[in-house]
Amino acid sequence: MTAEALAPAPKIAAGTPEFRRVNVAVFSCGFSIFAILYCTQPVLPLLAREFDVTPAQSSLALSLTTITMAVAMLFASSLSEVFGRKPLMVFALVGSSLLTLALAAAPDWSSLLWLRALAGVTLSGAPAVSIAYLGEEMEKTDVARAVGIYIGGGALGGMSGRLAAAFLADYGSWRWAMVGLGALGLGSAVVFWRLLPPSRHFSARRFSFGALALSMARLSAKPAIALLVVEGFILLGGYMAVFNFIGFRLQAPPLNLSQSAAGLVFLVYPIGGYASAFMGGLAGRVGRGRALCLSITIMIAGLAIMTPDNIFVIAAGLATMTFGFFGAHSISSGWAPSVTDSDKAQATSLYLMLYYIGGGAAGSYAGVYWASHGWTGVALFAGALMTATLATAATLWRVAPTQ
């Protein structure tokens, strides 16, 4: 065997046709995954009316998906080491798309919730695994750029999925909206499958539940990791509490907006892509702790701004809050693997698991405050979570001051 045959395959570098194909593939993946994940959020008021459930119960159409995805994500990373990165991501795209298509024919509320819970399980095969694939296959200096493109696709997909669902529901029905998003997901799966190169720097391993449990125990014993996990849990919780019930506020008196007009508030999402890059750069200059506290303070300011019943003021507040949230999430998610010398992938999975569980749980529990005190109750609940997030970030800054 020649030396050339023994040499490892070159990694994918910026400027090559393969790099461009990978970026299109991961952008398409991120776009469709987050479009499907959040597609029910703008139609929660419609689901509440059609199935005669409370606003809190309607929020389960999103919360169940995020929670099941979070739990399954912990195992998805390990399963991808058995079956391969690309096959599991293709399964995530196809499976979640088919379940979204089936959602359009859901005959009752329990069937709808089962389909959304299963969608969360299938979706779990993409978020953590895609980052692992990029880390293995890309040149080290180009990984951050590729990850940024994936996150950008997710931010745009989350916005587009919400907008598409709102407009299709207003001019057709929410069921047609699910058909459209399911078809979009299948199209993205084809693009992803055709363009993403097979793994060349991946070695299959046997799945060991014991090894995974031991890794989680080691990580949880680290104070910085424990604080980051708490940070992620309440960070998304406060944000989801606002966005799950902003539609109910906008469609109720005195604003009385239509479904599609209320859906336009999701146009603030592109700000998140800019915030991730800007605050990430700021963190590199002033330190993660300082930048994280600043981001959360911006979130709280955005929540305060949107107090008056004026659509333009509300939009400005949502934009400000979104900037702060995406800045905080980009810093926290990147901080998790940097505070441990081993189990870096598991550290990311642990952070993301609690991040999505917190978003799902708080996003639904906020419905209790909507039922008792309307928007004021939701805002106070979200504000309390954001304040707790800021306190946790300040503690984290002290525990890991050099990060």
N, C-alpha and C positions, 0 to 999 in steps of 0.2 A: 504493500500500500504506500502511495507517495505521500510526501509531506503535505502537498496541497490537499489531498483527500482527508488528511487528519486535521487540517486547520479548521477551526470553528467558522461557521457561516458568518459573514459580515453582518453587522447590525444596520438597521435602516437609518439613513442620515438625511438631514434636511437638504432640499434641493434636488433630490432624486425623484423619478416618476413613482417609485414605490412609496416614498414618503407622502406624496400627494394622494395616492390611492388610499393609504391608511387613514389620512386625515378626513377624506370624504366618507370613508366607511365608519369611523368612530363618531363623526359629526352626525351622520344619519342614525346611528345607534342611539346616541344621547338624545337626539331630537324626538324619536318615536317613543323611547322608553318613558321619558318624562311627560310627553303629550298624553300617553295612555294613563300614566299614574295619576295625573291631576285633572283628567277630562271631566270627572263628575263634580268638581268643586263649583263651577259657575251654575250648574243646574240643580244644586241642592234645594232651592226653594220649589222648583218644579217637582222634584221627587217627593218632597214633603206633601205637596198638594195631591199628586196623583195616587200615592200609596197611603195617604191619610196617616202620616207619621209626624212626630214633633220635629222641630229644627235640630235638636240634639240627636235624635235617631237618624235623621237624614244624613248627618255628617259622618255616620258610619260607612257610607258609600265611599268615602275617601279614607277615613281613619283605619278601617279594617285592612285596606290595601297596603297602607304604609306600615302597619304593625306586622302583618304577615311577611311582607317583603323584608323588614328589618330582621326578624328572627331567622328567616330562611337564608338571608345574606351571609350569616355567620357560617353556615354550612356550605353555601355556594362556592366560596373561595376554596374550601377543602375539596369539594367535589370536582372543581375544575382541574385540580392537580391529579385527579384520577382519569377523567374523561377528556381533558384538554380545554384550553381557554376558548378557542373559536367555536367548537361544537356547543358548549354551554351557552355562549352568548347568542348564537343562532336560535337555539331552543327558547331562550328568553324572549326574543323578538317574535318568533312565530307563535309560541304558546300564549303570550299576553295579547297578541293581535286577535287570535281566534276566540279567546275568552271575551274580548271587547265586542266582537261581532255577535257572539251569543248573548251578550248583555241586552242587545236591542230587542230580543225576544223574551226577556225575563217576564214570566207571568205574574209574579208576586214579589213582595219585599224580601222574603227570606231567600228566594232564588237569586235575586239581584245581589244580596250580600254574600252568598256563597260564591258567586262568580267573581266578585271583586276580591274576596279573600284569596281565591285561587290565583287570580291575576297577580296578586302580590308575591305569591310563591314563585311564579314563573319569572316575574320581573327581576327577582333577586339575582338571577344569573348574569346580569349585565353590569351594574354599577361598580362593585369591587373588582370583578374579574377583568373588566376593561382596563382599569388602572394597572393591574398586575401584568396584563399582556403588553401594554405600552412600556412598562418598566423593563421587561425582559427583551423586547424586540427592537427598541429604539436606541440610538446612540445616547449616552448619558446626558450630553449637552442639549439634546433635542426633546427629552422626555417632557419637560415642563410645558413646552410649546404645544406638544400633541395633547397633553392632558387639558390644557387650556381650551383647545379646540373642542374636545369632548364636553367639557363643562359648558362652553358656549353653546354647543348644540343642545345640551340639556336645558339651559335657561331659555333659549329660543323655542324649544319644543314645549316646555311647560307653559310659556305664554301663548303659543300658537294653538296648543290643544285646548286651553281654556277659552280663547277667543272663538275658535271654530265651534266648540260645543255650544257656547252662548248664542252665536248667530244662527247655527243650524237649528237649535232648539226654538229660537224665536220665529224663524221663517219656515219651520217644518215641525220637528218634534225632537225631543232629547234622544229618542230611539234612532232617528236618522243620523243624529250627531255621532252616536256610537258606531254606526255602520261606517261612516266616513273615516273616523279615527282608526277603526280596526283595519280598514282597507289601506290606509296610510301606513300602518305598522307593517303589514305584509309586504308592501312595496319597499319599505326601508329594509326589511329582512333580506329581500332579494339583492338590493344594492350592497348591503353589508357582506353577504355570503360571497358575492362575485368579486368584490374589491379587496377584502381583507386577506392578506397573505397568511398561509398556515404558520403556526409557531415553529421557529427554528432554534430557539434557545430555551425550550421547555422540556423538563424531564418529569415524566409521570411518577407519581408516588402513590402508595397505598393510603387509603383513608383510615385514620385512627381517631376514634372519638376520645379516647383517653389522652392522646397527645394534644388534641384541641382543648380539652377541659383543663389540662395542666398549663397550657399556654395562657388561657384566659385567667387562671388563678394567679399566675406569675405577674401578668399585666395589672390585674386589679389591685395587687399589693403595692404597686408603685403609686405614691401620692399624686404625682403629676398626671398619670393616666386616669386615676380615679376622679380627679377634678375635671379633666377634659371630658370624661364620659358624662358627668353631671352637667357640665357646660353645654354639651350637645343636646342632652335631653330637654333642658329648659329653654335653650335657644330657639329650636324649631317650634317648641310648644307655644311660646308667646306669639310667634309669627303666624302659625297656623290658626290660632284662636282668632286673630284679626281677619285673615283671608277666608276662613270658612264661613264667617257671618257677615262680612261686608256686603255680600249680595242681598241678604235679608234686609239690611239697613237701607240700601240704595233703592230697593223695590217697595219699601214701606213708606207711609207718609212721614215727613212732608215732601220727600224727594220724588217718590212714585216713578222711578225710572223703569223702562222696559227691560226685558231680559238681555237683549243685545247691547243696549246703552250701559247697563250695569257691568256687562262683560268688558267694556272698554277700559275699566280700571286696570286690567291685567297688562295693558300696554306699558306699565311702569317696569315690567320685567327686564327689558334690555339694559336698564340702569344697573342691574345686578352683575351683568358681564363686565361692565366698566369698573364697578366697585370692587370686584374680585381682583382684577389686575392692579387697580390703583392702591387698594389697601394692602395687597400682598407686597407691592413695591415699598410702601411706607413701612411695613413691618420689617423689611430688610434693612431700612435705614435707622429706625428708632427703636426696634425691638418688637417682638410679637406681643408681649404683655401690654405695652402702651398702646399699640395699634388696635388690639382687641378691645380694650376698655373704651377707646375712642369710638370704635364701630358700634358698640352696644349703646353708648350715650347718644349717638345719632339715631339709633332705632327708637329710643325712648322719646327723643325730641319729635320724631315723625309721628309717633302715636299721639303726642300732645297736640300737634298741629291740626290733626284731623278731627278735633272735637266739634267745631261748628257744623251745622247742617247745610253746607255749601259744597256742591260737587267739585268745584275747582280747588277749594281748600282741602277737601278730602283727598283729591288726587295728588296734591302737593305733599300732603302728609304721608300717603302711601309710598310715593316715590322716595321720600327721605328715609322712611322706615326700611324700604327695600334695599337702598344703598347701604345702610348700616348692617342689615341682616347678611347680605351676601359678602360684605367685607369681613364680618365676624366669622361666618362659616368657612370662608376660604382660609383664614388664619388658623382656626381651631382644627380643621381637618388636616391641614399640613403639619400642625404641631404634634399630633398624636404619634406618628411613627418616628419623629425626631427625638423623643424623650426616652427611647428604649434602644438598646444596642442589638436586641434580637426580637423575633416575633413581630416585625414591623408590619407585615400584611395583616396579621391578626389584630394589631393595635388599631389599624384603620377600620377593620371590620367591626371591632368592638365599639369604636366611636360611632360609626354609621348606624349600627344596630340600635344603640340607645338614642341616637339622634332621631331616627324615624319613629321609634316607639314613643318618644316624648311628643313628637309632633302629632301622631295619631291620637294619643290619649288626651292631651290637652286640647287638641282641636275639637274633639267631641265633647269633652267636659265643659268647654266654654258654653255649650248649648244650655246648660243648667242656668248660667248667669243671664243668657239671652231671655230665657223663659221667665225669669224672676225680675230682672231689672233692665231688659232691653240692651241697647248698645252701651249704655253706661256701665252695666255689669260686665259685659265682655271686655270693654276697654280697661276697667279696673283690674280684672283678672289677668289680662295680657300684660298690663303695666307691672303687676306684682311679679310675674314671671320674668319680665325683662330686668327688673331691679335685682332679682335673685341671680340672674345671669351675670349682671355687672359685678355683683359682690363675689361670685365664684371666679370671674376673670381676674379680679384684683387679688384674690387669694392665690390663684395660679401664678400670677406675675411674681408674687413673693416666693412661691415654692420653686419655680424654675426661672429665676431672674436672668440667667445667661442665655436663654433660648431666644 
